[in-house]
Amino acid sequence: MKKFLVLVFLTVFALFAVACGGSDSETDGSDSVAGDDADSVEHGDGTDSGSNGDTDSGSTGDTDSGTADTGTGDNTDSGATGDTGSEDDSRNDNSDPREDADEITKIHLKGTSIEVDGKNVTVAGTVATITASGVYEIDGTLNDGQIVVNVDKEKDKEMVHVVFNGISVTNSKNAPFAIMKAKNARIFTAKDTQNTLTDTANYVFDDPTVNEPNAALYSKDDLKLAGEGTLTVNGNYNDGIASKDDLDINGGTIVVNAKDDGIRGKDSVVIRSGNITVTSGGDGIKSDNTGALTLNTKEDEEPYDGVKGYVKIKSGSLTVNATNGDGIHAISYITIEDGTIDITTGGGSQTSITTSANQKYDGETSLKGIKASVPSDVDDYVNINTNIVFIKIIGGKIKVNSRDDGIHCGGNIYMAGGETEITTDDDGIHADNELQISNGTINVINSYEGFEGWYLTAKGGVTSVYGRDDGWNAAGGSDNSGSQGGPGDWGGGGPGGGGGFPGGENSTGTLVIEGGFHYIKTGSGDVDGLDSNGDLTISGGVVVVECQLGGGGQGGGPGGGGGFGGMGGTFDAGDQSAATITSPTVLGFSPSKSQEGQSFSVTFNTNTYYGNSNIAFQPTISGSYIQATSQPSQINDVSGYKSHQFPNGVTVYYK
């Protein structure tokens, strides 16, 4: 009887363990390309339109407590993030496939001939074709030749592993390496090897109606790149590395020089690790499938299952020099979780902080640092931008030096972590709909306008901005082409999923600061520090504004509100809108009264601190008016205050 009970117990336990187990199945989207597969040789077109994002609860950016409400939160994600589900281990694998292989076919490149030791490879002159799944190791030099992968993926669905073990392949008529058919293909660079693929400026196609391959390293299906060696790709015809499906990079050193786009995955580009350097005549990193932009409405699946045209950067080192295009460009969304990213576009910024306030980049070619947009020739593009497209940055170290906007999204941008530094001739960060800041540090060293969006919301974070025109601008500027749906909190349904922008209730935009540490400085002329065409609300946070404006309205009373027109100055709200400034840790410095907020006649200079019992700051300009919520004066001793240094190096003292 005891043996029977033990057997029953073990059986029940085993069933319970199976029921509690989970699967690691891939849910990162379907393998098919929904939409037009036609690829063309193109450069940046300067067309920007909307996007949408998700938002988390705020975060302080500083752990000090006190009277300053600097926001709360733990930088955890709630709601939709743009991720489409779990990813299986095979996508996060940087192992050498030779270690576990039962059989390895070796392909030896001998200059003008090819030798094969193994099976499933056919050779015709200087062209070697891999015809089945398995592990293939390639070494040597091939002059004017080609390696082709052509596997019947309906019958053979296993992985094609290709190991580059020190190769150099050139081709004077076509792509030196082309995956024309394979269910799964993976290229691995062997440890400590140098590998080079170089094509020509003009391709010759057997069928003149076909324009593929169109990259030096080309794949018509999903492609994974991994390794411990170096891969250099010289794309003289069009793109450097291109996949018409998903492109996944995990490890190794990759150097790309391309006439047009550097690295392109039509369905997606995912960078998990590696040391990547791209020099491109078009976009540096690009995903541009416009045919799969519909959210999934099935309750048991992720909303973004099936959405294509995205870029995810999970880690690694990425350096991009896009001479005539965007640094990173996605059609649907961009998420940056970690890594070191350095982007230069159009030769970098060509202005300085002394440049006139009204000068900015006005070229037709898009030269943005990081951009998510759906082009206007896509049907229902405004709705798609509003409900699907977004940029979300939650970690990493990002540096952008751009002619055009540093970070641009036609809908929403969510800054939730990391360290971001931007120098630009145009806007530092521009969202056609909402820009929300909840965590991380942002330093806009030079810009036309530092932050611009229809709705600007700061729940936390640490920012410093220099704008030659406005510092922060809500619902203004010449680039506000978004849907103006309304600000949202993506802690609920996420973009298009029951939260977010229900639409159209306030077409004048808003500027809201609830927490964080924020420093704003403007150039001189008709400029504003914090400018909202709708309501302006500062209910928390530590805020310092230095506005070099020569005029303003009569100024409002205590708590804001009630300006009488004219130029805005330090704080500005719409003519028919309200300004509510209640945070005790707010200071503004200007030569004249501000349109909104309470202006006190206090002459100040750069030699000492000014403020009140709640906040003190040593200004970098001189003037005659200080804006605050209580009487400011000269402060001789800041030892009783807490201090916080902004990303640009200036320090504020507060209680």
Secondary structure, 3 states (H helix, E strand, C coil): CHHHHHHHHHHHHHHHHHHHCCCCCCCCCCCCCCCCCCCCCCCCCCCCCCCCCCCCCCCCCCCCCCCCCCCCCCCCCCCCCCCCCCCCHHHHCCCCHHHHCCCEEEEEEEECCEEEECCCEEEECCEEEECCCEEEEEEEEECCCEEEEECCCCCCCCEEEEEEEEEEEECCCCCCEEEEECCEEEEEECCCCEEEEECCCCCCCCCCCCCCCCEEEEECCCEEEEEEEEEEEEECCCEEEEECCEEEEEEEEEEEEECCCCEEECCEEEEEEEEEEEEECCCCEEECCCCCCCCCCCCCCCCCCCCCCEEEECCCEEEEEECCCCCEEECCEEEECCCEEEEEECCCCCCCCCCCCCCCCCCCCCCCCEEECCCCCCCCHHHHHHHCCEEEEEEEEEEEEECCCCEEECCEEEEEEEEEEEEECCCCEEEEEEEEEEEEEEEEEECCCCEEEEEEEECCCEEEEEECCCCEEECCCCCCCCCCCCCCCCCCCCCCCCCCCCCCCCCCCEEEECCCEEEEEEEEECCEEEEECCEEEECCCEEEEEEEECCCCCCECCCCCCCCCCCCEEEECCCCCCEEECCCCEEEEECCCCCCCEEEEEEECCCCEEECCCEEECCCCCEEEEECCCCCEEECCCCCCEEEECCCCCEEEEC
